Amino acid sequence: MDIKTIYENNDASERSKKIKELKELLDTCIEKGNIEIDSVFDDHNYYKASAVDCVIYYVCGYITRKLAKRYKCEECTTYFNSSTEASANPVAALTNIKSKGWLLHPYHSLFEFIRYIEDLFNQYCKYSDVFELIVNHITENNKQFWFSCSLHKTDVMSDIITYYITMRMRRYSVFQNREQNKLSSKKKKLSKLVNT
């Protein structure tokens, strides 16, 4: 029993029962002189992942599934057949919430690589040659991506870069078009107010 479970449950009778159990446990700890509070409070990770990291982790699972369909060698298959069970990693919160047992939890190296690509995308998104700038930055800085299959490493790395940047550019263009439409609509409304 931990403090977190006391506050998660909204049932008042069960909550009061758990509070009573906690008080009894604390009383016995004090009476025995054993003041180690660690036995009462479970370890908990208080790190909160950013929403962007949670979304990137979620997208990594999608890319993992897409790459697993493409590469069939034994080493690639073992790398891409990652866990579908809930993860305690804070960045896996969105995937844990959305999953009904089918979403994949990617390897940490894939998540870090895609997060690196996302940082580069944010840096170069205003330029028209964003894809080339990102690829050049990755190759010039010799960014390494750990992948178990040496035969397909470059193919997988290029597919990851291509899939992610293409998907990210689509979302970015949808967002930009939406903003442009709002601005155009606002200008039309303002132009109707002006007599020429």
Buried (B, 14 or more C-beta within 10 A) or exposed (E): EBBEEBEEEEEEEEBEEBEEEBEEEEEEBEEEEEEEEEEEEEEEEEEEBEEEBBBBBBBBBBBBBBBBEEBEEEBBEEBBEBEBEBBEBBBBBBBBEEBEEEBBBBBEBBBBBBBBBBEBBEEBBEEEEBBEBBBEBBEEEEBEBEBBBEEBBEBBBEBBBEBBBEBBBEEBEEEEEEEEEEEEEEEEEEEEEEEE
